[in-house]
Amino acid sequence: MTTYTKGLRAMTRTIHRGGALVGAALTALALPLAGCSTSSLLDVNEPDIIQTSNANSAAGADALYNGAIGQFAYANAGNAGGNEGQILMAGLLSDEWFLSGTFPTRLEVDERAINEKNGTVETVFFQLARAHSFLNHAAVALEQYDSTAQDKIGESFALSGFADVYFAENYCEGVPLSSYTDSGTVTYGQPLTRAALLDTATAYFDSASAHAASPNILNLAAVGLGRALLDGGDFSGAGAAVASVPTDFEYANTHSVTTSDETNGVYYFNWLSKRWSVSDGEGGVGLDYRSASDPRVQWKASGNGFDGNSPLFVLDKYGNGGDGRAAPVPVGNGVEARLIAAEAVLNAGNGAAMVDTLNALRADSVNNGGFDLPPLTDPGNTAGQVDLLFRERAFWLFATGHRLGDMRRLVRQYGRAVDSVFPNGAYFKGGNYGTDVNIPVPFQETNNPNFQGCMNRDP
């Protein structure tokens, strides 16, 4: 498989400092004290901080780009135990993970009863909002100061599109996206419907394609566009968008053990802090991720979780059973492109062709990791074919941030009852599951005068 990875580099975080957008290197500044006068201690030199004046250059724009890419990786996968990302949060609300930790804010998500003042939800939301803002700053700066960096501009636009897709798939309708100028001026965003977010994402993917020159970024934009169109119900458009993406394509965020923020948080929260555990038949309707013995979701038992009581089941997807702290996390790949194509032909009325597409993917040993995946049998009816498609999507894309969006689509686009898709009934830590099918925009967003809360909590 050809893998193209981008992630946390030398400049890995972008922060607001005094109202101006700057990039911060992770290397700590060490100030030798011996031989220094006391007055010199007040003259702070910050070689690892990009001052506003220095950002107005090709080098500064490149640093903003590096920081934005790093922020996206952090928002997507989380870090070394401090903050989870979209993959973990959305997976906990879906049927992928159950909570083996103790935090009540995380329990609310697993139990599908999220308070809008949930502090964990707030942090995860704002990490993604920051990534979206930083990526836009980087794209604008690169366009202005380094017009030769077309792939970086395209990549920044593409990941901005993915951020919008995550907001559309994981959150209630009414997400406001504010923007910041280098002078510190805030433009408060208007609440956006899912359709508006997907339209914005589509525009970003189009901009990415218009700038990018390399196949890697063009394919990333194509997969993102296909995903956005699928979410919006344009199945034929989605299939057309991904038609030329090779199955061996993969774009992934890179991670490392250099700092906690560079660590693959999906691995860390599951293996090392023991707070997330792989589910199986959660809430009576979740998929059989463990008992299916499917090689695409390889796992093993590892004692008890952080709470000392819940069984811990760890996922081998990141790190292949070894140290996965530096394992890359896919954002878009050719396998997803084939799954999008399969859904397009299903919705064109050709369920048999969909099954053929899925079987071709299962038989492709080069791109399926060499797994022994026997061919699927066509159920012969639309309902069964839909079940088959979404099951294949769930196993191929496990722990990559797709499942919650797919579960919502099963209700919204395919008419499934919520309780036939989302875990329900008695909750294993006491009480009963709630009714949430998405994550609320945090209460703290009411600081934005345009935002009055979620427009609705529908699928």
C-alpha positions in Angstrom: 0.0 0.0 0.0 1.2 3.5 -0.9 0.9 5.6 2.2 1.3 9.4 2.3 1.6 10.7 5.8 1.4 14.2 7.2 1.3 15.3 10.8 3.2 16.7 13.6 6.5 18.1 12.5 9.0 20.6 14.0 6.2 23.2 14.4 3.3 21.3 15.8 1.0 23.7 17.6 -0.5 27.0 16.6 -1.8 29.2 19.3 -3.4 32.6 19.8 -1.0 34.9 21.5 -2.1 38.4 22.2 -4.8 38.1 19.6 -2.4 37.2 16.8 -2.0 33.8 15.3 1.4 32.4 15.8 3.1 29.1 15.6 4.9 27.6 18.6 7.6 25.0 18.4 7.5 22.2 20.9 11.2 22.5 21.7 11.4 24.3 25.1 13.4 27.4 25.4 16.3 27.0 27.8 17.8 30.1 29.2 21.3 29.6 30.8 21.5 31.6 34.0 25.2 31.5 34.7 27.0 34.7 33.9 23.8 36.6 33.1 23.0 40.0 34.6 19.8 40.4 36.5 18.5 43.0 34.0 19.0 40.6 31.1 16.5 38.2 32.6 13.8 40.7 31.7 14.8 40.8 28.0 13.0 37.6 26.9 14.2 36.2 23.6 11.8 33.7 22.0 13.5 32.0 19.1 10.9 29.3 19.1 8.0 31.7 18.7 6.9 33.1 15.3 6.3 36.8 15.9 3.5 38.4 13.9 6.0 40.3 11.8 7.9 37.2 11.0 4.7 35.3 10.0 4.4 37.7 7.0 6.9 35.8 4.9 7.2 32.5 3.1 9.0 30.9 6.1 6.3 32.2 8.5 3.5 30.9 6.3 5.2 27.5 6.2 5.4 27.5 10.0 1.7 28.3 10.2 1.0 25.4 7.8 3.1 23.0 10.0 1.3 24.1 13.1 -2.1 23.8 11.5 -1.4 20.2 10.2 -0.3 19.3 13.7 -3.4 20.8 15.3 -5.6 18.8 12.9 -3.8 15.6 13.9 -4.3 16.4 17.6 -8.0 17.3 17.1 -8.6 14.0 15.1 -6.8 11.5 17.3 -6.2 13.2 20.6 -3.0 13.1 22.6 -1.2 11.1 25.3 -4.0 10.8 27.8 -4.9 14.4 28.4 -7.4 15.0 25.6 -9.3 12.7 23.4 -10.0 13.6 19.8 -12.9 13.2 17.3 -12.2 9.5 16.7 -12.5 8.5 20.3 -15.4 10.9 21.2 -17.5 9.9 18.2 -16.6 6.3 18.6 -17.7 6.3 22.3 -21.1 7.7 21.3 -21.4 5.0 18.6 -21.0 1.3 19.1 -17.2 1.1 18.6 -16.0 1.7 22.2 -17.3 1.4 25.7 -15.9 3.3 28.7 -13.5 1.5 30.9 -12.5 4.7 32.7 -14.2 6.7 35.4 -14.6 10.3 34.2 -18.4 11.2 34.5 -18.1 13.5 31.4 -17.0 10.6 29.3 -19.6 8.3 30.8 -22.3 10.8 29.6 -21.1 10.3 26.1 -21.0 6.5 26.3 -24.5 6.5 27.9 -25.9 8.8 25.2 -26.9 11.5 27.7 -24.5 14.4 27.2 -24.9 17.6 29.1 -24.1 20.7 27.0 -21.8 21.9 29.9 -19.7 18.7 29.6 -16.1 19.9 30.0 -14.6 17.0 28.0 -17.0 17.7 25.1 -16.0 21.3 25.2 -12.3 20.6 24.9 -12.7 18.2 22.0 -15.0 20.6 20.1 -12.6 23.5 20.5 -9.6 21.5 19.4 -11.4 20.9 16.1 -12.5 24.5 15.9 -8.9 25.6 16.4 -7.7 23.2 13.7 -10.3 24.6 11.3 -9.3 28.2 12.0 -5.5 27.5 11.8 -5.8 25.6 8.5 -7.6 28.6 7.0 -5.0 31.0 8.3 -2.2 28.8 6.8 -3.9 28.5 3.4 -4.3 32.3 3.2 -0.8 33.0 4.4 0.7 30.5 1.9 -1.3 32.0 -1.0 0.0 35.4 -0.1 3.6 34.7 0.7 4.5 31.4 -1.0 2.5 30.9 -4.2 4.8 28.0 -5.1 3.5 25.9 -2.2 0.5 24.7 -4.1 0.3 21.3 -2.5 0.5 22.8 1.0 -2.3 25.2 0.1 -4.3 22.3 -1.3 -3.6 20.2 1.8 -4.7 23.0 4.1 -7.9 23.5 2.2 -8.6 19.7 2.1 -8.2 19.3 5.9 -10.4 22.3 6.5 -13.0 20.4 4.5 -12.5 17.3 6.7 -13.0 19.5 9.8 -16.3 20.7 8.4 -17.3 17.1 7.6 -16.5 16.1 11.2 -18.7 18.9 12.5 -21.5 17.8 10.2 -21.2 14.1 11.1 -20.6 14.3 14.8 -22.4 17.3 16.1 -26.0 18.7 16.3 -27.1 21.2 13.7 -26.2 24.8 14.5 -22.4 24.6 14.7 -20.9 28.2 14.6 -17.4 28.6 13.2 -15.8 31.9 14.2 -12.7 33.4 12.6 -9.8 35.5 13.8 -7.7 38.1 12.1 -4.0 38.6 12.8 -5.0 41.8 14.6 -7.1 39.9 17.0 -10.5 40.8 15.6 -13.1 38.0 16.1 -15.8 37.5 13.5 -18.4 35.4 15.3 -19.8 32.6 13.1 -23.4 32.0 12.4 -24.9 28.7 13.4 -24.7 26.3 10.4 -26.9 23.5 9.5 -25.5 20.1 8.5 -26.3 21.0 4.8 -24.4 24.3 5.1 -21.4 22.6 6.7 -21.3 20.0 3.9 -21.6 22.7 1.3 -18.7 24.6 2.9 -16.7 21.3 3.0 -17.4 20.7 -0.7 -16.1 24.2 -1.5 -12.9 23.5 0.5 -12.3 20.2 -1.4 -12.9 22.0 -4.7 -10.3 24.6 -3.7 -7.9 21.9 -2.6 -8.2 20.2 -6.1 -7.7 23.6 -7.8 -4.4 24.2 -6.0 -2.9 20.7 -5.6 -0.5 19.3 -8.1 0.5 15.9 -6.5 -1.8 12.9 -6.8 -1.7 12.5 -3.0 -3.4 15.7 -2.3 -5.7 15.4 -5.3 -6.8 12.0 -4.0 -7.3 13.3 -0.5 -9.6 16.0 -1.8 -11.5 13.5 -3.9 -12.1 11.1 -1.0 -13.2 14.1 1.2 -15.5 15.3 -1.5 -17.0 11.8 -1.9 -17.5 11.6 1.9 -19.2 15.0 2.0 -21.5 14.2 -0.9 -22.4 10.9 0.6 -23.4 12.6 3.9 -25.6 15.0 1.9 -27.3 12.1 0.0 -25.7 12.8 -3.4 -24.8 9.2 -4.0 -24.0 9.4 -7.7 -21.9 12.5 -7.2 -20.0 10.8 -4.4 -19.3 7.8 -6.7 -18.1 10.0 -9.5 -15.8 12.0 -7.1 -13.8 8.9 -6.0 -13.8 7.0 -9.3 -10.2 7.8 -10.1 -8.8 7.3 -6.6 -6.5 4.2 -6.6 -7.3 1.6 -3.9 -3.7 1.7 -2.6 -3.9 5.4 -1.8 -3.7 6.5 1.8 -3.2 9.8 3.5 -2.5 9.6 7.2 -1.6 12.0 10.0 1.7 11.1 11.5 2.4 10.9 15.2 5.5 10.4 17.4 6.7 10.0 21.0 8.5 13.3 21.1 5.8 15.1 23.1 2.4 14.1 24.6 0.6 16.2 22.0 2.3 14.3 19.2 1.2 10.9 20.5 -1.4 8.8 18.8 -4.3 9.4 21.3 -6.4 6.5 20.0 -3.7 4.0 21.0 -2.9 5.8 24.2 -6.4 6.0 25.6 -7.1 2.4 24.8 -3.7 0.6 25.5 -1.9 2.8 28.0 -4.5 4.8 30.0 -7.0 1.9 29.7 -10.0 4.2 29.5 -11.5 3.1 26.1 -12.3 -0.6 25.4 -13.4 -2.3 22.1 -17.1 -3.0 22.2 -19.1 -6.0 21.1 -22.9 -5.9 20.6 -23.1 -2.8 22.7 -26.6 -2.0 24.0 -28.1 -5.0 22.3 -27.8 -3.7 18.7 -24.1 -2.8 18.3 -22.0 -4.7 15.9 -20.0 -7.8 17.0 -16.6 -6.2 16.6 -14.9 -8.7 19.0 -16.9 -11.9 18.5 -16.8 -11.8 14.7 -13.1 -12.6 14.8 -12.7 -10.4 11.8 -9.0 -9.6 11.0 -9.9 -6.0 10.3 -10.7 -5.5 14.0 -7.9 -7.4 15.8 -8.1 -7.2 19.5 -7.0 -8.9 22.7 -8.1 -9.0 26.3 -5.8 -7.1 28.7 -7.2 -7.4 32.2 -9.3 -4.6 33.6 -9.7 -1.0 32.5 -8.8 2.1 34.5 -12.0 1.8 36.6 -10.6 -1.5 37.9 -13.8 -3.3 37.0 -14.6 -3.1 33.3 -12.8 -5.6 31.1 -10.2 -4.0 28.8 -10.1 -5.1 25.2 -7.2 -3.4 23.3 -7.2 -2.8 19.5 -4.2 -3.9 17.4 -5.0 -1.5 14.5 -2.5 1.1 15.7 0.9 -0.4 16.3 0.0 -4.0 15.3 0.3 -5.1 18.9 3.5 -3.1 19.5 4.0 0.4 20.7 1.4 2.4 18.7 2.1 5.8 20.2 3.7 6.9 16.9 1.3 4.9 14.6 -0.1 7.0 11.8 -3.9 7.6 11.6 -5.6 7.5 8.2 -7.7 10.4 7.2 -8.7 9.2 3.8 -7.8 6.2 1.6 -8.6 4.2 -1.4 -10.5 1.6 0.6 -12.9 4.3 1.6 -13.2 5.3 -2.0 -14.2 1.8 -3.0 -16.8 1.7 -0.2 -18.2 5.0 -1.4 -18.4 3.6 -4.9 -20.2 0.5 -3.6 -22.9 2.7 -1.9 -23.3 4.7 -5.1 -24.2 1.7 -7.2 -26.5 0.4 -4.4 -28.4 3.6 -4.5 -28.5 3.4 -8.3 -30.5 0.2 -7.9 -27.8 -2.3 -8.5 -27.3 -4.2 -5.3 -25.6 -7.1 -7.0 -22.9 -4.7 -8.3 -22.5 -3.3 -4.8 -21.7 -6.8 -3.5 -19.3 -7.4 -6.4 -17.5 -4.1 -5.4 -17.2 -5.2 -1.8 -15.9 -8.6 -2.8 -13.3 -7.2 -5.1 -12.0 -5.2 -2.1 -12.0 -8.2 0.1 -10.1 -10.2 -2.5 -7.5 -7.5 -2.9 -4.8 -9.0 -0.7 -2.3 -6.1 -1.4 -4.7 -3.5 0.0 -6.5 -5.5 2.6 -3.4 -6.3 4.6 -3.2 -9.8 3.4 -6.2 -10.8 5.4 -8.2 -13.9 4.5 -11.5 -12.3 3.7 -13.9 -14.8 2.0 -16.5 -13.5 -0.5 -19.8 -12.1 0.8 -23.1 -13.6 -0.2 -25.7 -11.3 -1.8 -28.7 -11.1 0.6 -30.9 -10.6 -2.5 -32.9 -7.7 -1.0 -32.3 -4.1 -0.4 -32.5 -4.1 3.4 -30.0 -6.9 3.6 -27.7 -5.2 1.1 -27.8 -2.0 3.2 -26.9 -4.1 6.3 -24.0 -5.7 4.5 -22.6 -2.4 3.2 -22.7 -0.7 6.5 -21.2 -3.7 8.3 -18.3 -3.7 5.8 -17.8 0.0 6.3 -17.8 -0.5 10.1 -15.1 -3.1 9.9 -12.9 -1.5 7.2 -13.1 1.9 8.9 -13.1 0.9 12.5 -11.6 3.6 14.8 -11.0 6.1 12.1 -13.9 8.4 12.9 -16.6 7.2 10.5 -19.0 5.1 12.5 -21.1 7.8 14.2 -21.8 9.5 10.9 -22.7 6.2 9.3 -25.1 5.3 12.2 -26.8 8.7 11.8 -27.1 8.1 8.0 -28.7 4.7 8.6 -31.5 6.5 10.4 -31.6 9.7 8.3 -31.1 8.3 4.8 -32.2 4.6 5.1 -35.2 5.0 7.5 -33.9 2.8 10.3 -35.3 3.2 13.8 -32.9 4.9 16.2 -33.1 2.0 18.7 -32.2 -0.5 15.9 -29.0 1.3 15.3 -27.8 3.0 18.6 -27.1 1.2 21.9 -30.2 1.3 24.1 -31.8 -0.3 27.2 -29.9 -0.9 30.4 -26.4 0.7 30.5 -23.8 -1.6 31.9 -22.5 1.0 34.5 -26.0 1.6 35.9 -29.2 3.3 34.7 -30.3 3.3 31.1 -28.9 4.7 27.8 -30.2 8.1 26.8 -31.4 9.3 23.5 -28.5 11.3 22.0 -27.5 10.5 18.4 -25.0 13.4 18.2 -22.8 15.6 20.3 -24.1 19.0 21.4 -22.2 22.1 20.7 -20.8 23.1 24.1 -22.6 25.7 26.2 -19.5 27.8 26.2 -20.3 28.8 22.6 -23.1 31.0 23.9 -20.3 33.6 24.3 -20.9 33.9 20.6 -24.0 36.2 20.4 -25.2 34.4 17.3 -25.4 31.0 19.0 -28.4 30.1 21.1 -27.9 26.4 21.3 -28.4 23.4 19.0 -31.0 23.9 16.3 -32.0 20.3 16.8 -30.6 17.0 18.0 -31.9 14.9 15.1 -29.9 12.3 13.3 
